[in-house]
């Protein structure tokens, strides 16, 4: 990632649907062009959050496993608000 996020959000301890709800609430408060990095964990959030954010018209800049996490399954999702 080349851009420094304006916001960060850790939803690794949340379960669906709260993973998306918390992400959506933060994105709604952001201004167009702002970037947020979201830490998430688990199959449901990993599938649902990026899909739902894209459906709302925002841009996924990256989705990668967190460095050094190995088998814990934590990923970093970087979103730009449209």
PDB file of N, CA, C and O in Angstrom, chain B, residues numbered from 101:
ATOM      1  N   UNK B 101       0.845  -1.177   0.000  1.00  0.00           N
ATOM      2  CA  UNK B 101       0.000   0.000   0.000  1.00  0.00           C
ATOM      3  C   UNK B 101       0.885   1.233   0.000  1.00  0.00           C
ATOM      4  O   UNK B 101       1.836   1.320   0.776  1.00  0.00           O
ATOM      5  N   UNK B 102       0.580   2.169  -0.853  1.00  0.00           N
ATOM      6  CA  UNK B 102       1.384   3.376  -0.962  1.00  0.00           C
ATOM      7  C   UNK B 102       0.778   4.548  -0.203  1.00  0.00           C
ATOM      8  O   UNK B 102       1.479   5.519   0.081  1.00  0.00           O
ATOM      9  N   UNK B 103      -0.483   4.481   0.125  1.00  0.00           N
ATOM     10  CA  UNK B 103      -1.142   5.579   0.823  1.00  0.00           C
ATOM     11  C   UNK B 103      -1.220   5.297   2.317  1.00  0.00           C
ATOM     12  O   UNK B 103      -1.456   4.164   2.738  1.00  0.00           O
ATOM     13  N   UNK B 104      -1.017   6.353   3.116  1.00  0.00           N
ATOM     14  CA  UNK B 104      -1.174   6.219   4.559  1.00  0.00           C
ATOM     15  C   UNK B 104      -2.654   6.375   4.886  1.00  0.00           C
ATOM     16  O   UNK B 104      -3.274   7.365   4.498  1.00  0.00           O
ATOM     17  N   UNK B 105      -3.221   5.408   5.594  1.00  0.00           N
ATOM     18  CA  UNK B 105      -4.653   5.502   5.922  1.00  0.00           C
ATOM     19  C   UNK B 105      -4.960   6.706   6.815  1.00  0.00           C
ATOM     20  O   UNK B 105      -4.160   7.078   7.674  1.00  0.00           O
ATOM     21  N   UNK B 106      -6.122   7.300   6.598  1.00  0.00           N
ATOM     22  CA  UNK B 106      -6.604   8.374   7.459  1.00  0.00           C
ATOM     23  C   UNK B 106      -7.210   7.809   8.743  1.00  0.00           C
ATOM     24  O   UNK B 106      -7.249   8.479   9.775  1.00  0.00           O
ATOM     25  N   UNK B 107      -7.682   6.561   8.659  1.00  0.00           N
ATOM     26  CA  UNK B 107      -8.363   5.907   9.786  1.00  0.00           C
ATOM     27  C   UNK B 107      -7.909   4.457   9.875  1.00  0.00           C
ATOM     28  O   UNK B 107      -7.411   3.882   8.907  1.00  0.00           O
ATOM     29  N   UNK B 108      -8.091   3.885  11.051  1.00  0.00           N
ATOM     30  CA  UNK B 108      -7.885   2.445  11.211  1.00  0.00           C
ATOM     31  C   UNK B 108      -9.016   1.906  12.084  1.00  0.00           C
ATOM     32  O   UNK B 108      -9.537   2.597  12.960  1.00  0.00           O
ATOM     33  N   UNK B 109      -9.373   0.668  11.822  1.00  0.00           N
ATOM     34  CA  UNK B 109     -10.473   0.023  12.536  1.00  0.00           C
ATOM     35  C   UNK B 109     -10.113  -1.438  12.744  1.00  0.00           C
ATOM     36  O   UNK B 109      -9.750  -2.134  11.796  1.00  0.00           O
ATOM     37  N   UNK B 110     -10.213  -1.901  13.978  1.00  0.00           N
ATOM     38  CA  UNK B 110      -9.938  -3.302  14.306  1.00  0.00           C
ATOM     39  C   UNK B 110     -11.260  -3.980  14.654  1.00  0.00           C
ATOM     40  O   UNK B 110     -11.865  -3.691  15.686  1.00  0.00           O
ATOM     41  N   UNK B 111     -11.701  -4.887  13.776  1.00  0.00           N
ATOM     42  CA  UNK B 111     -12.950  -5.612  14.024  1.00  0.00           C
ATOM     43  C   UNK B 111     -12.673  -7.110  14.203  1.00  0.00           C
ATOM     44  O   UNK B 111     -13.548  -7.944  13.973  1.00  0.00           O
ATOM     45  N   UNK B 112     -11.450  -7.436  14.614  1.00  0.00           N
ATOM     46  CA  UNK B 112     -11.073  -8.847  14.755  1.00  0.00           C
ATOM     47  C   UNK B 112     -11.850  -9.556  15.861  1.00  0.00           C
ATOM     48  O   UNK B 112     -11.970 -10.782  15.840  1.00  0.00           O
ATOM     49  N   UNK B 113     -12.373  -8.815  16.812  1.00  0.00           N
ATOM     50  CA  UNK B 113     -13.136  -9.438  17.909  1.00  0.00           C
ATOM     51  C   UNK B 113     -14.642  -9.369  17.700  1.00  0.00           C
ATOM     52  O   UNK B 113     -15.412  -9.761  18.577  1.00  0.00           O
ATOM     53  N   UNK B 114     -15.063  -8.874  16.542  1.00  0.00           N
ATOM     54  CA  UNK B 114     -16.489  -8.738  16.231  1.00  0.00           C
ATOM     55  C   UNK B 114     -16.965  -9.915  15.386  1.00  0.00           C
ATOM     56  O   UNK B 114     -16.162 -10.603  14.754  1.00  0.00           O
ATOM     57  N   UNK B 115     -18.274 -10.138  15.381  1.00  0.00           N
ATOM     58  CA  UNK B 115     -18.886 -11.164  14.532  1.00  0.00           C
ATOM     59  C   UNK B 115     -19.896 -10.497  13.608  1.00  0.00           C
ATOM     60  O   UNK B 115     -20.399  -9.412  13.899  1.00  0.00           O
ATOM     61  N   UNK B 116     -20.187 -11.157  12.496  1.00  0.00           N
ATOM     62  CA  UNK B 116     -21.183 -10.647  11.555  1.00  0.00           C
ATOM     63  C   UNK B 116     -22.540 -10.621  12.248  1.00  0.00           C
ATOM     64  O   UNK B 116     -22.849 -11.548  12.996  1.00  0.00           O
ATOM     65  N   UNK B 117     -23.346  -9.616  12.033  1.00  0.00           N
ATOM     66  CA  UNK B 117     -23.192  -8.527  11.070  1.00  0.00           C
ATOM     67  C   UNK B 117     -22.464  -7.307  11.615  1.00  0.00           C
ATOM     68  O   UNK B 117     -22.313  -6.321  10.894  1.00  0.00           O
ATOM     69  N   UNK B 118     -22.005  -7.339  12.868  1.00  0.00           N
ATOM     70  CA  UNK B 118     -21.364  -6.158  13.455  1.00  0.00           C
ATOM     71  C   UNK B 118     -20.071  -5.780  12.749  1.00  0.00           C
ATOM     72  O   UNK B 118     -19.674  -4.615  12.782  1.00  0.00           O
ATOM     73  N   UNK B 119     -19.403  -6.742  12.106  1.00  0.00           N
ATOM     74  CA  UNK B 119     -18.176  -6.411  11.384  1.00  0.00           C
ATOM     75  C   UNK B 119     -18.477  -5.394  10.286  1.00  0.00           C
ATOM     76  O   UNK B 119     -17.769  -4.398  10.141  1.00  0.00           O
ATOM     77  N   UNK B 120     -19.524  -5.650   9.523  1.00  0.00           N
ATOM     78  CA  UNK B 120     -19.883  -4.718   8.452  1.00  0.00           C
ATOM     79  C   UNK B 120     -20.491  -3.444   9.013  1.00  0.00           C
ATOM     80  O   UNK B 120     -20.193  -2.356   8.521  1.00  0.00           O
ATOM     81  N   UNK B 121     -21.332  -3.552  10.024  1.00  0.00           N
ATOM     82  CA  UNK B 121     -21.987  -2.372  10.603  1.00  0.00           C
ATOM     83  C   UNK B 121     -20.941  -1.369  11.081  1.00  0.00           C
ATOM     84  O   UNK B 121     -21.036  -0.182  10.768  1.00  0.00           O
ATOM     85  N   UNK B 122     -19.949  -1.828  11.831  1.00  0.00           N
ATOM     86  CA  UNK B 122     -18.920  -0.916  12.344  1.00  0.00           C
ATOM     87  C   UNK B 122     -18.098  -0.315  11.211  1.00  0.00           C
ATOM     88  O   UNK B 122     -17.741   0.862  11.257  1.00  0.00           O
ATOM     89  N   UNK B 123     -17.795  -1.121  10.194  1.00  0.00           N
ATOM     90  CA  UNK B 123     -17.049  -0.610   9.044  1.00  0.00           C
ATOM     91  C   UNK B 123     -17.868   0.443   8.312  1.00  0.00           C
ATOM     92  O   UNK B 123     -17.352   1.509   7.974  1.00  0.00           O
ATOM     93  N   UNK B 124     -19.136   0.152   8.065  1.00  0.00           N
ATOM     94  CA  UNK B 124     -20.010   1.077   7.342  1.00  0.00           C
ATOM     95  C   UNK B 124     -20.180   2.389   8.098  1.00  0.00           C
ATOM     96  O   UNK B 124     -20.144   3.459   7.489  1.00  0.00           O
ATOM     97  N   UNK B 125     -20.361   2.324   9.403  1.00  0.00           N
ATOM     98  CA  UNK B 125     -20.527   3.539  10.201  1.00  0.00           C
ATOM     99  C   UNK B 125     -19.299   4.433  10.115  1.00  0.00           C
ATOM    100  O   UNK B 125     -19.426   5.654  10.026  1.00  0.00           O
ATOM    101  N   UNK B 126     -18.109   3.836  10.141  1.00  0.00           N
ATOM    102  CA  UNK B 126     -16.892   4.636  10.024  1.00  0.00           C
ATOM    103  C   UNK B 126     -16.781   5.244   8.630  1.00  0.00           C
ATOM    104  O   UNK B 126     -16.485   6.431   8.496  1.00  0.00           O
ATOM    105  N   UNK B 127     -17.012   4.448   7.597  1.00  0.00           N
ATOM    106  CA  UNK B 127     -16.917   4.951   6.222  1.00  0.00           C
ATOM    107  C   UNK B 127     -17.908   6.090   5.995  1.00  0.00           C
ATOM    108  O   UNK B 127     -17.591   7.049   5.292  1.00  0.00           O
ATOM    109  N   UNK B 128     -19.087   5.999   6.573  1.00  0.00           N
ATOM    110  CA  UNK B 128     -20.083   7.064   6.423  1.00  0.00           C
ATOM    111  C   UNK B 128     -19.606   8.386   7.015  1.00  0.00           C
ATOM    112  O   UNK B 128     -19.993   9.448   6.527  1.00  0.00           O
ATOM    113  N   UNK B 129     -18.784   8.347   8.046  1.00  0.00           N
ATOM    114  CA  UNK B 129     -18.265   9.565   8.686  1.00  0.00           C
ATOM    115  C   UNK B 129     -17.074  10.159   7.935  1.00  0.00           C
ATOM    116  O   UNK B 129     -16.715  11.315   8.157  1.00  0.00           O
ATOM    117  N   UNK B 130     -16.468   9.381   7.058  1.00  0.00           N
ATOM    118  CA  UNK B 130     -15.295   9.830   6.318  1.00  0.00           C
ATOM    119  C   UNK B 130     -15.709  10.749   5.173  1.00  0.00           C
ATOM    120  O   UNK B 130     -16.873  10.767   4.771  1.00  0.00           O
ATOM    121  N   UNK B 131     -14.748  11.515   4.651  1.00  0.00           N
ATOM    122  CA  UNK B 131     -15.003  12.335   3.467  1.00  0.00           C
ATOM    123  C   UNK B 131     -14.479  11.609   2.236  1.00  0.00           C
ATOM    124  O   UNK B 131     -13.603  10.750   2.336  1.00  0.00           O
ATOM    125  N   UNK B 132     -15.013  11.956   1.093  1.00  0.00           N
ATOM    126  CA  UNK B 132     -14.619  11.322  -0.160  1.00  0.00           C
ATOM    127  C   UNK B 132     -13.105  11.385  -0.337  1.00  0.00           C
ATOM    128  O   UNK B 132     -12.494  12.440  -0.166  1.00  0.00           O
ATOM    129  N   UNK B 133     -12.507  10.248  -0.679  1.00  0.00           N
ATOM    130  CA  UNK B 133     -11.068  10.162  -0.875  1.00  0.00           C
ATOM    131  C   UNK B 133     -10.305   9.674   0.337  1.00  0.00           C
ATOM    132  O   UNK B 133      -9.154   9.257   0.212  1.00  0.00           O
ATOM    133  N   UNK B 134     -10.929   9.717   1.525  1.00  0.00           N
ATOM    134  CA  UNK B 134     -10.263   9.201   2.727  1.00  0.00           C
ATOM    135  C   UNK B 134     -10.052   7.701   2.612  1.00  0.00           C
ATOM    136  O   UNK B 134     -10.785   7.001   1.915  1.00  0.00           O
ATOM    137  N   UNK B 135      -9.027   7.226   3.317  1.00  0.00           N
ATOM    138  CA  UNK B 135      -8.666   5.809   3.297  1.00  0.00           C
ATOM    139  C   UNK B 135      -8.721   5.262   4.715  1.00  0.00           C
ATOM    140  O   UNK B 135      -8.277   5.915   5.659  1.00  0.00           O
ATOM    141  N   UNK B 136      -9.271   4.057   4.858  1.00  0.00           N
ATOM    142  CA  UNK B 136      -9.309   3.369   6.147  1.00  0.00           C
ATOM    143  C   UNK B 136      -8.697   1.982   5.985  1.00  0.00           C
ATOM    144  O   UNK B 136      -8.913   1.298   4.984  1.00  0.00           O
ATOM    145  N   UNK B 137      -7.931   1.588   6.993  1.00  0.00           N
ATOM    146  CA  UNK B 137      -7.397   0.230   7.041  1.00  0.00           C
ATOM    147  C   UNK B 137      -8.167  -0.532   8.117  1.00  0.00           C
ATOM    148  O   UNK B 137      -8.204  -0.122   9.277  1.00  0.00           O
ATOM    149  N   UNK B 138      -8.778  -1.642   7.720  1.00  0.00           N
ATOM    150  CA  UNK B 138      -9.605  -2.438   8.619  1.00  0.00           C
ATOM    151  C   UNK B 138      -8.919  -3.780   8.862  1.00  0.00           C
ATOM    152  O   UNK B 138      -8.571  -4.492   7.920  1.00  0.00           O
ATOM    153  N   UNK B 139      -8.729  -4.114  10.140  1.00  0.00           N
ATOM    154  CA  UNK B 139      -8.220  -5.443  10.503  1.00  0.00           C
ATOM    155  C   UNK B 139      -9.432  -6.323  10.748  1.00  0.00           C
ATOM    156  O   UNK B 139     -10.307  -5.982  11.544  1.00  0.00           O
ATOM    157  N   UNK B 140      -9.480  -7.463  10.055  1.00  0.00           N
ATOM    158  CA  UNK B 140     -10.609  -8.372  10.224  1.00  0.00           C
ATOM    159  C   UNK B 140     -10.130  -9.810  10.285  1.00  0.00           C
ATOM    160  O   UNK B 140      -9.016 -10.134   9.872  1.00  0.00           O
ATOM    161  N   UNK B 141     -10.998 -10.664  10.808  1.00  0.00           N
ATOM    162  CA  UNK B 141     -10.632 -12.062  11.022  1.00  0.00           C
ATOM    163  C   UNK B 141     -11.858 -12.938  10.835  1.00  0.00           C
ATOM    164  O   UNK B 141     -12.944 -12.611  11.312  1.00  0.00           O
ATOM    165  N   UNK B 142     -11.680 -14.048  10.140  1.00  0.00           N
ATOM    166  CA  UNK B 142     -12.755 -15.008   9.963  1.00  0.00           C
ATOM    167  C   UNK B 142     -13.299 -15.006   8.555  1.00  0.00           C
ATOM    168  O   UNK B 142     -13.225 -14.003   7.844  1.00  0.00           O
ATOM    169  N   UNK B 143     -13.848 -16.146   8.158  1.00  0.00           N
ATOM    170  CA  UNK B 143     -14.335 -16.322   6.791  1.00  0.00           C
ATOM    171  C   UNK B 143     -15.495 -15.387   6.455  1.00  0.00           C
ATOM    172  O   UNK B 143     -15.517 -14.793   5.377  1.00  0.00           O
ATOM    173  N   UNK B 144     -16.458 -15.251   7.367  1.00  0.00           N
ATOM    174  CA  UNK B 144     -17.612 -14.395   7.075  1.00  0.00           C
ATOM    175  C   UNK B 144     -17.216 -12.931   6.879  1.00  0.00           C
ATOM    176  O   UNK B 144     -17.575 -12.344   5.858  1.00  0.00           O
ATOM    177  N   UNK B 145     -16.489 -12.321   7.821  1.00  0.00           N
ATOM    178  CA  UNK B 145     -16.083 -10.929   7.599  1.00  0.00           C
ATOM    179  C   UNK B 145     -15.195 -10.772   6.361  1.00  0.00           C
ATOM    180  O   UNK B 145     -15.310  -9.784   5.636  1.00  0.00           O
ATOM    181  N   UNK B 146     -14.331 -11.721   6.124  1.00  0.00           N
ATOM    182  CA  UNK B 146     -13.429 -11.655   4.979  1.00  0.00           C
ATOM    183  C   UNK B 146     -14.194 -11.662   3.660  1.00  0.00           C
ATOM    184  O   UNK B 146     -13.758 -11.035   2.695  1.00  0.00           O
ATOM    185  N   UNK B 147     -15.316 -12.353   3.602  1.00  0.00           N
ATOM    186  CA  UNK B 147     -16.139 -12.364   2.401  1.00  0.00           C
ATOM    187  C   UNK B 147     -17.148 -11.239   2.360  1.00  0.00           C
ATOM    188  O   UNK B 147     -17.336 -10.604   1.323  1.00  0.00           O
ATOM    189  N   UNK B 148     -17.803 -10.986   3.492  1.00  0.00           N
ATOM    190  CA  UNK B 148     -18.924 -10.038   3.527  1.00  0.00           C
ATOM    191  C   UNK B 148     -18.523  -8.572   3.523  1.00  0.00           C
ATOM    192  O   UNK B 148     -19.130  -7.770   2.813  1.00  0.00           O
ATOM    193  N   UNK B 149     -17.515  -8.208   4.301  1.00  0.00           N
ATOM    194  CA  UNK B 149     -17.171  -6.783   4.414  1.00  0.00           C
ATOM    195  C   UNK B 149     -16.684  -6.223   3.075  1.00  0.00           C
ATOM    196  O   UNK B 149     -17.212  -5.204   2.631  1.00  0.00           O
ATOM    197  N   UNK B 150     -15.697  -6.843   2.410  1.00  0.00           N
ATOM    198  CA  UNK B 150     -15.272  -6.283   1.118  1.00  0.00           C
ATOM    199  C   UNK B 150     -16.395  -6.250   0.077  1.00  0.00           C
ATOM    200  O   UNK B 150     -16.523  -5.278  -0.667  1.00  0.00           O
ATOM    201  N   UNK B 151     -17.199  -7.299   0.025  1.00  0.00           N
ATOM    202  CA  UNK B 151     -18.303  -7.341  -0.937  1.00  0.00           C
ATOM    203  C   UNK B 151     -19.301  -6.219  -0.671  1.00  0.00           C
ATOM    204  O   UNK B 151     -19.715  -5.523  -1.598  1.00  0.00           O
ATOM    205  N   UNK B 152     -19.682  -6.044   0.569  1.00  0.00           N
ATOM    206  CA  UNK B 152     -20.665  -5.016   0.926  1.00  0.00           C
ATOM    207  C   UNK B 152     -20.127  -3.611   0.690  1.00  0.00           C
ATOM    208  O   UNK B 152     -20.863  -2.738   0.230  1.00  0.00           O
ATOM    209  N   UNK B 153     -18.862  -3.382   0.997  1.00  0.00           N
ATOM    210  CA  UNK B 153     -18.251  -2.071   0.773  1.00  0.00           C
ATOM    211  C   UNK B 153     -18.234  -1.754  -0.725  1.00  0.00           C
ATOM    212  O   UNK B 153     -18.518  -0.626  -1.128  1.00  0.00           O
ATOM    213  N   UNK B 154     -17.900  -2.751  -1.543  1.00  0.00           N
ATOM    214  CA  UNK B 154     -17.893  -2.573  -2.999  1.00  0.00           C
ATOM    215  C   UNK B 154     -19.296  -2.278  -3.515  1.00  0.00           C
ATOM    216  O   UNK B 154     -19.476  -1.426  -4.385  1.00  0.00           O
ATOM    217  N   UNK B 155     -20.293  -2.987  -2.973  1.00  0.00           N
ATOM    218  CA  UNK B 155     -21.685  -2.758  -3.385  1.00  0.00           C
ATOM    219  C   UNK B 155     -22.134  -1.334  -3.064  1.00  0.00           C
ATOM    220  O   UNK B 155     -22.996  -0.790  -3.753  1.00  0.00           O
ATOM    221  N   UNK B 156     -21.559  -0.728  -2.029  1.00  0.00           N
ATOM    222  CA  UNK B 156     -21.893   0.653  -1.671  1.00  0.00           C
ATOM    223  C   UNK B 156     -21.148   1.663  -2.548  1.00  0.00           C
ATOM    224  O   UNK B 156     -21.372   2.869  -2.441  1.00  0.00           O
ATOM    225  N   UNK B 157     -20.260   1.165  -3.416  1.00  0.00           N
ATOM    226  CA  UNK B 157     -19.574   2.039  -4.356  1.00  0.00           C
ATOM    227  C   UNK B 157     -18.191   2.489  -3.948  1.00  0.00           C
ATOM    228  O   UNK B 157     -17.584   3.310  -4.635  1.00  0.00           O
ATOM    229  N   UNK B 158     -17.678   1.973  -2.849  1.00  0.00           N
ATOM    230  CA  UNK B 158     -16.351   2.362  -2.395  1.00  0.00           C
ATOM    231  C   UNK B 158     -15.300   1.448  -3.027  1.00  0.00           C
ATOM    232  O   UNK B 158     -15.626   0.391  -3.567  1.00  0.00           O
ATOM    233  N   UNK B 159     -14.054   1.863  -2.953  1.00  0.00           N
ATOM    234  CA  UNK B 159     -12.971   1.154  -3.630  1.00  0.00           C
ATOM    235  C   UNK B 159     -12.130   0.345  -2.646  1.00  0.00           C
ATOM    236  O   UNK B 159     -11.699   0.859  -1.613  1.00  0.00           O
ATOM    237  N   UNK B 160     -11.903  -0.926  -2.979  1.00  0.00           N
ATOM    238  CA  UNK B 160     -10.993  -1.769  -2.213  1.00  0.00           C
ATOM    239  C   UNK B 160      -9.602  -1.564  -2.799  1.00  0.00           C
ATOM    240  O   UNK B 160      -9.360  -1.899  -3.959  1.00  0.00           O
ATOM    241  N   UNK B 161      -8.687  -1.015  -2.002  1.00  0.00           N
ATOM    242  CA  UNK B 161      -7.317  -0.793  -2.464  1.00  0.00           C
ATOM    243  C   UNK B 161      -6.467  -2.035  -2.288  1.00  0.00           C
ATOM    244  O   UNK B 161      -5.608  -2.326  -3.120  1.00  0.00           O
ATOM    245  N   UNK B 162      -6.699  -2.776  -1.202  1.00  0.00           N
ATOM    246  CA  UNK B 162      -5.963  -4.026  -0.989  1.00  0.00           C
ATOM    247  C   UNK B 162      -6.657  -4.862   0.075  1.00  0.00           C
ATOM    248  O   UNK B 162      -7.413  -4.355   0.904  1.00  0.00           O
ATOM    249  N   UNK B 163      -6.377  -6.149   0.023  1.00  0.00           N
ATOM    250  CA  UNK B 163      -6.841  -7.109   1.024  1.00  0.00           C
ATOM    251  C   UNK B 163      -5.756  -8.165   1.124  1.00  0.00           C
ATOM    252  O   UNK B 163      -5.588  -8.988   0.223  1.00  0.00           O
ATOM    253  N   UNK B 164      -5.020  -8.133   2.228  1.00  0.00           N
ATOM    254  CA  UNK B 164      -3.864  -9.018   2.382  1.00  0.00           C
ATOM    255  C   UNK B 164      -3.808  -9.574   3.793  1.00  0.00           C
ATOM    256  O   UNK B 164      -4.250  -8.932   4.746  1.00  0.00           O
ATOM    257  N   UNK B 165      -3.251 -10.795   3.918  1.00  0.00           N
ATOM    258  CA  UNK B 165      -3.011 -11.318   5.262  1.00  0.00           C
ATOM    259  C   UNK B 165      -2.048 -10.397   6.001  1.00  0.00           C
ATOM    260  O   UNK B 165      -1.132  -9.828   5.406  1.00  0.00           O
ATOM    261  N   UNK B 166      -2.267 -10.260   7.293  1.00  0.00           N
ATOM    262  CA  UNK B 166      -1.388  -9.428   8.103  1.00  0.00           C
ATOM    263  C   UNK B 166      -0.026 -10.101   8.216  1.00  0.00           C
ATOM    264  O   UNK B 166       0.057 -11.300   8.484  1.00  0.00           O
ATOM    265  N   UNK B 167       1.010  -9.354   8.019  1.00  0.00           N
ATOM    266  CA  UNK B 167       2.372  -9.889   8.070  1.00  0.00           C
ATOM    267  C   UNK B 167       2.652 -10.533   9.424  1.00  0.00           C
ATOM    268  O   UNK B 167       2.364  -9.956  10.472  1.00  0.00           O
ATOM    269  N   UNK B 168       3.212 -11.729   9.384  1.00  0.00           N
ATOM    270  CA  UNK B 168       3.603 -12.425  10.600  1.00  0.00           C
ATOM    271  C   UNK B 168       2.475 -13.112  11.340  1.00  0.00           C
ATOM    272  O   UNK B 168       2.697 -13.689  12.405  1.00  0.00           O
ATOM    273  N   UNK B 169       1.276 -13.062  10.801  1.00  0.00           N
ATOM    274  CA  UNK B 169       0.148 -13.647  11.515  1.00  0.00           C
ATOM    275  C   UNK B 169      -0.002 -15.143  11.267  1.00  0.00           C
ATOM    276  O   UNK B 169      -0.629 -15.840  12.065  1.00  0.00           O
ATOM    277  N   UNK B 170       0.560 -15.642  10.181  1.00  0.00           N
ATOM    278  CA  UNK B 170       0.510 -17.078   9.929  1.00  0.00           C
ATOM    279  C   UNK B 170      -0.888 -17.631   9.889  1.00  0.00           C
ATOM    280  O   UNK B 170      -1.669 -17.285   9.003  1.00  0.00           O
ATOM    281  N   UNK B 171      -1.216 -18.484  10.832  1.00  0.00           N
ATOM    282  CA  UNK B 171      -2.495 -19.186  10.808  1.00  0.00           C
ATOM    283  C   UNK B 171      -3.602 -18.500  11.599  1.00  0.00           C
ATOM    284  O   UNK B 171      -4.684 -19.071  11.735  1.00  0.00           O
ATOM    285  N   UNK B 172      -3.376 -17.300  12.125  1.00  0.00           N
ATOM    286  CA  UNK B 172      -4.427 -16.651  12.916  1.00  0.00           C
ATOM    287  C   UNK B 172      -5.533 -16.099  12.041  1.00  0.00           C
ATOM    288  O   UNK B 172      -6.637 -15.853  12.528  1.00  0.00           O
ATOM    289  N   UNK B 173      -5.264 -15.900  10.770  1.00  0.00           N
ATOM    290  CA  UNK B 173      -6.310 -15.484   9.845  1.00  0.00           C
ATOM    291  C   UNK B 173      -6.658 -14.017   9.845  1.00  0.00           C
ATOM    292  O   UNK B 173      -7.688 -13.638   9.289  1.00  0.00           O
ATOM    293  N   UNK B 174      -5.836 -13.175  10.449  1.00  0.00           N
ATOM    294  CA  UNK B 174      -6.116 -11.738  10.427  1.00  0.00           C
ATOM    295  C   UNK B 174      -5.673 -11.163   9.087  1.00  0.00           C
ATOM    296  O   UNK B 174      -4.574 -11.438   8.604  1.00  0.00           O
ATOM    297  N   UNK B 175      -6.557 -10.357   8.497  1.00  0.00           N
ATOM    298  CA  UNK B 175      -6.280  -9.695   7.227  1.00  0.00           C
ATOM    299  C   UNK B 175      -6.413  -8.197   7.398  1.00  0.00           C
ATOM    300  O   UNK B 175      -7.070  -7.718   8.322  1.00  0.00           O
ATOM    301  N   UNK B 176      -5.779  -7.464   6.494  1.00  0.00           N
ATOM    302  CA  UNK B 176      -5.892  -6.003   6.460  1.00  0.00           C
ATOM    303  C   UNK B 176      -6.579  -5.610   5.163  1.00  0.00           C
ATOM    304  O   UNK B 176      -6.101  -5.904   4.067  1.00  0.00           O
ATOM    305  N   UNK B 177      -7.700  -4.943   5.316  1.00  0.00           N
ATOM    306  CA  UNK B 177      -8.515  -4.476   4.196  1.00  0.00           C
ATOM    307  C   UNK B 177      -8.371  -2.960   4.131  1.00  0.00           C
ATOM    308  O   UNK B 177      -8.627  -2.264   5.114  1.00  0.00           O
ATOM    309  N   UNK B 178      -7.963  -2.454   2.975  1.00  0.00           N
ATOM    310  CA  UNK B 178      -7.796  -1.008   2.802  1.00  0.00           C
ATOM    311  C   UNK B 178      -8.854  -0.514   1.834  1.00  0.00           C
ATOM    312  O   UNK B 178      -8.973  -1.004   0.711  1.00  0.00           O
ATOM    313  N   UNK B 179      -9.626   0.474   2.294  1.00  0.00           N
ATOM    314  CA  UNK B 179     -10.783   0.991   1.569  1.00  0.00           C
ATOM    315  C   UNK B 179     -10.613   2.481   1.316  1.00  0.00           C
ATOM    316  O   UNK B 179     -10.163   3.218   2.193  1.00  0.00           O
ATOM    317  N   UNK B 180     -10.977   2.927   0.104  1.00  0.00           N
ATOM    318  CA  UNK B 180     -11.057   4.365  -0.176  1.00  0.00           C
ATOM    319  C   UNK B 180     -12.526   4.728  -0.375  1.00  0.00           C
ATOM    320  O   UNK B 180     -13.236   4.116  -1.173  1.00  0.00           O
ATOM    321  N   UNK B 181     -12.961   5.742   0.376  1.00  0.00           N
ATOM    322  CA  UNK B 181     -14.350   6.189   0.243  1.00  0.00           C
ATOM    323  C   UNK B 181     -14.507   6.959  -1.061  1.00  0.00           C
ATOM    324  O   UNK B 181     -13.681   7.804  -1.403  1.00  0.00           O
ATOM    325  N   UNK B 182     -15.584   6.651  -1.785  1.00  0.00           N
ATOM    326  CA  UNK B 182     -15.907   7.378  -3.021  1.00  0.00           C
ATOM    327  C   UNK B 182     -16.740   8.586  -2.721  1.00  0.00           C
ATOM    328  O   UNK B 182     -17.110   9.323  -3.635  1.00  0.00           O
TER     329      UNK B 182
END
